[in-house]
Amino acid sequence: MATTIAFTDGSIRPWEDAEAKKIFWHSSAHLMAEALEAIYPGVKFGVGPAVETGFYYDVDLGEHQISEADLKAIEKKMVELARTKETFERTEVSKADAMKFFTEKGDKYKCELIQDLEDGTITFFRNGNFTDLCRGPHVKHVDDIKAVKLTAIAGAYWKGDQEREQLTRIYGVSFPKKSMLEEYLVMLEEAKKRDHRKLGKEMELFTFSSRVGLGLPLWLPRGAVMRNILENFLREKQAELGYLPVVSPHIGAKDLYVTSGHYAKYGKDSFQPIHTPQEGEEYLLKPMNCPHHCEIFRSSPRSYRDLPLRFAEFGTVYRYEQSGELHGLTRVRGFTQDDAHLFCRPDQLQEEFEKVIDLILYVFKTLNMTNYMAQISLRDPNNKEKYIGSDENWAKAEQAIIDAAEKKGLTAVVELGEAAFYGPKLDFMVKDALGRQWQLGTIQVDYNLPERFQLEYTDTDGSKQRPVMIHRAPFGSIERFTAVTLEHTAGHLPIWLSPDQVKLLPVSEKYADYAEKVCELLKNSEIRASIDSRNETLGKRIREISLLRVPIIAIVGEKEVSEGTVSVRREGVDQGSMTAEDFVQYIKSAVAEELKN
């Protein structure tokens, strides 16, 4: 029977409802704040929102010190308060009264938040002895919060400003049943094993260096091989589909991004301009590839016969993310997009958009990524100043995406306010091992950049017309796609994607020559193979190779040399002995099966 929760707005929702969880976890943040105030008198509060996997509250503990060891006591206090069956009580207050309340309490952060609010819009919610500035709603009965786990402590600057106070951010998660928390903790342990940062280190794929800079990954040889395989996989498919390769520089003149609108929208999230004192020029590290591709389109006269033009580039871009938001490969400051921009006639838009959907689904199917959902990201009709372009163009672009998703039979959710500033999107959201959603594949329809860059083609009647632009990235970025793939597979990559497909292990040095002959045969058959002939025991070498997640190990000893065979293990499972030639065919057949689509 489904678990349902009653809320202060009168609604009753099932626990599995995304909005129900959001309200439940936000209510839990208030409960944690009440517990903190009871344990640490004088604590001041910033904001305490729900997030995708729970909640957090940013707090100023003053002279109090808190560590991971203190979280158990806070959890205990939260459960104790929940058992009192206190309720959430909503009160409408004037701005003056709200300011007076928090001024007397000495909570400067809440006072700062109130300054931006207007009379008639301010509400308080009280649970027990704790009162907070909040719109709500909340759970109706606090004792619905049956199980709590505080998961981490981190630092966070007030309002994300490094010049402001540093607060303590306490993360947590809660559930309406103890059994749900137990299941979550089991999943959390599994997720730790699958963490791409841990796997990346064990598999020797990538690293980071403070000397190079935060959020700037360094790809190690094995990681670079994996990256190249992914890029070549998509390049070959794109070539079949008529994409043309292009290359653009890592920087661009500031005026380029002023024209595109990126500077106005994302200037604060970009690295500061690079100045050339001799010429007085300004350049930016490239935050987007699309303006460069617009200029490539402009470089020659275009006819209706030339369209669609599909320019593809694995282009590295740079965006300044706050240090606290960086997370392995999933959120970095320098990343490579599998970017392409399609310039087409309006009558070609629908077909081209559907072909891109097919391409993204092809990528996901090949990687066995079935845990995804489609999201139609539209602009917020109540906040149009965030976007560029006419209502007419937005209406056409949004309808094109809705129609394409419907025709392809995609089950899609609509999210207002999630569009790019220049156009709506169809995003493909993939869940990782923690149940978090990451945007990977994306397709965007854009009528606006062609106008800003004055892009034209000559139509059948000789008139000049604007092309429509489709932005698309099936991976999203190589970095994030790699991270999600590692967690999805727990590092056990398919054979076709593994940096090392085969490790040959001679039992002792006297069998090394035979191992070399087999290795040469594999390499000549375009199989990625290498030999581990270190002076270590066979067991130790196998254990260390298992950390690298090499899918196939071939052992050669006296028996194998005399019979002209290899002893094969695949993912730790004995596959028996086979001749070197049969071994080659075994691997090729396995790869062909993985890539069958």
Buried (B, 14 or more C-beta within 10 A) or exposed (E): EEEBBEBBEEBEBEBEBEEBBBBBBBBBBBBBBBBBBBBBEEBBBBBBEBBEBBBBBBBBBEEBEBEEEBBEEBBEBBBEBBEEEBBBEBEEBEBEBBBEBBEEBEBBBBBBBBEEBEEEEBBBBBBBEBBBBBEBBBBBBBBBBBBBBBBEBEEBBBBEEEEEBEBBBBBBBBBBEEEBBEEBBEEBEEBEEBBBBBBBBBBBBBEBEEEEEEBBBEBBEBBBBBBBBBBEBBBEBBEEBEBEEBEBEEBBBBBBBBBBBBBEBBBEEBBEBEEEEEEEEBBBBBBBBBBBBBBBBEEEEBEBEBBBBBBBBBBBBBBBBBEBEBEBBBBBBBBBBBBBBBBBBEEBBBEBBBBBBEBBBBBBEBBEBEBBBBBBBBBBEEEEEEBBBEEEBBEBBBEBBBBBBEEBEBEBEEBEEBBBBBBBBBBBBBBBBBEBBBBBBBBBBBBBBBBBBEBBBBEEEEEEBBBBBBBBBBBBBBBBBBBBBBBBBEBEBBBBBBBBBBBBBBBEEEBBEBBBEBBEBBEEBEBBBBBBBEEEEBEEBBEBBBEBBBBBBBBBBEEBBEEEBBBBBBEEEEBEBBBBEEBBEBBBEBBEEBEEE
